[in-house]
Amino acid sequence: MTAEQITSNTHNEPPIDVLAEQWLCVKALITSNMAELRRIEDRMLPFLDQKEEGTVTTLTKFGRKISVNNRLNYSLDGAKLMKVRHQIPKNLLPLRAKEVLDETRLRFLRNNEPDTYKIIAHAISAKPGKSTITIKVNEDD
């Protein structure tokens, strides 16, 4: 179905503005419910077993198992690392090299160097990601 068919409403489908309004309503409900869920979780946390990092499960008197998973998000300051790296034995250094795909350079190859792209393409797989929709309400209306 094309966008023109949806907006012209030549069938029984609702017009795109009706669907957009439904989307906005559901999105608002989700946002509100997520905020309320977070407030309840914040009230529960003081009464639950937990540790700084990892998962701990609390068993309630009515048989519910409530698990709390706390995480620490680590980051590395490269400049500071360079100052202290020599003080740590190589076999104890908590670092590893990781090759990651540079998507910008890959697109450049696809668009500008097709022969090179054909070679690397054998080692790369791609699958469509989830589409995202954003709706902005025109405040002038």
C-alpha positions in Angstrom: 0.0 0.0 0.0 1.3 3.4 -0.9 1.3 6.5 1.3 -1.1 8.1 -1.3 -3.6 5.3 -0.8 -3.5 5.7 3.0 -3.9 9.4 3.0 -6.6 9.4 0.3 -8.6 6.8 2.4 -10.0 5.1 -0.7 -10.3 1.9 1.3 -11.5 1.2 4.9 -8.1 2.0 6.4 -7.9 4.9 8.8 -6.2 8.0 7.4 -2.6 8.5 8.4 -3.5 11.3 10.8 -5.7 9.0 12.8 -2.9 6.5 13.0 -0.5 9.2 14.0 -2.8 10.4 16.7 -3.2 6.8 18.0 0.6 6.5 18.0 1.0 9.8 20.0 -1.5 8.6 22.6 0.1 5.2 23.0 3.6 6.8 23.2 2.4 9.2 25.9 1.0 6.2 27.9 4.2 4.3 27.6 6.3 7.3 28.7 4.0 7.9 31.7 4.0 4.2 32.6 7.7 3.9 32.4 8.2 6.9 34.7 5.7 5.3 37.2 7.5 2.0 37.0 10.8 3.7 37.7 9.3 5.5 40.8 8.0 2.1 42.1 11.4 0.5 41.5 13.1 3.3 43.4 10.8 2.7 46.4 11.5 -1.1 46.3 15.3 -0.9 46.1 15.9 -0.1 49.8 14.1 -3.3 50.8 15.8 -5.6 48.3 19.1 -7.5 48.6 21.7 -6.2 46.3 25.4 -5.8 45.6 27.5 -3.2 43.9 27.8 -5.2 40.7 25.9 -8.3 39.7 22.5 -9.9 40.4 21.0 -10.8 43.7 17.5 -12.3 44.2 15.2 -11.6 47.1 12.4 -14.1 47.9 9.3 -12.4 49.3 7.0 -14.0 51.9 4.4 -14.5 49.1 6.9 -16.4 47.0 7.9 -13.7 44.5 11.5 -13.8 43.4 12.6 -10.2 42.8 16.1 -9.8 41.2 18.1 -6.7 41.2 20.9 -6.4 38.7 23.3 -3.6 39.4 25.9 -2.6 36.8 29.0 -0.5 36.7 29.6 1.3 33.5 33.3 1.5 32.8 35.1 4.0 30.6 38.8 4.4 29.7 40.7 7.7 29.6 43.3 7.1 27.0 45.6 10.0 28.0 45.6 8.9 31.7 46.2 5.3 30.6 49.3 6.3 28.7 50.7 7.8 31.9 50.3 4.7 34.0 50.5 1.9 31.4 54.2 1.3 31.9 53.6 0.5 35.6 51.4 -2.5 34.9 52.8 -5.8 33.6 51.5 -6.6 30.1 50.0 -9.8 31.3 47.9 -8.0 33.9 46.8 -5.1 31.8 43.0 -5.3 31.6 42.8 -4.3 27.9 42.2 -6.2 24.7 42.2 -5.1 21.1 38.9 -5.3 19.3 38.4 -4.8 15.6 35.1 -3.1 14.9 33.5 -2.2 11.6 33.8 1.4 10.6 30.5 1.9 8.9 31.4 5.3 7.5 34.5 3.9 5.7 32.5 0.9 4.6 29.9 3.2 2.9 32.7 5.1 1.3 34.1 1.9 -0.1 30.7 0.8 -1.4 30.1 4.2 -3.1 33.6 5.0 -4.3 35.7 1.8 -4.4 33.4 -0.9 -5.6 36.2 -3.4 -6.4 37.6 -3.2 -2.9 34.1 -3.3 -1.5 33.3 -6.5 -3.3 36.3 -8.1 -1.6 35.4 -7.1 2.0 31.7 -7.6 1.4 32.3 -11.4 1.7 33.2 -10.9 5.3 30.3 -8.6 6.2 26.6 -9.4 6.7 23.9 -6.8 6.9 20.3 -7.0 8.0 17.6 -4.4 8.2 17.2 -2.7 11.6 14.0 -1.8 13.2 12.4 1.3 11.7 11.7 4.2 14.0 9.0 6.7 13.7 9.0 10.2 15.2 5.9 12.4 15.1 6.0 16.1 15.9 2.8 18.0 16.4 2.5 21.2 14.4 2.0 23.8 17.1 0.5 26.3 14.6 -2.7 24.3 14.2 
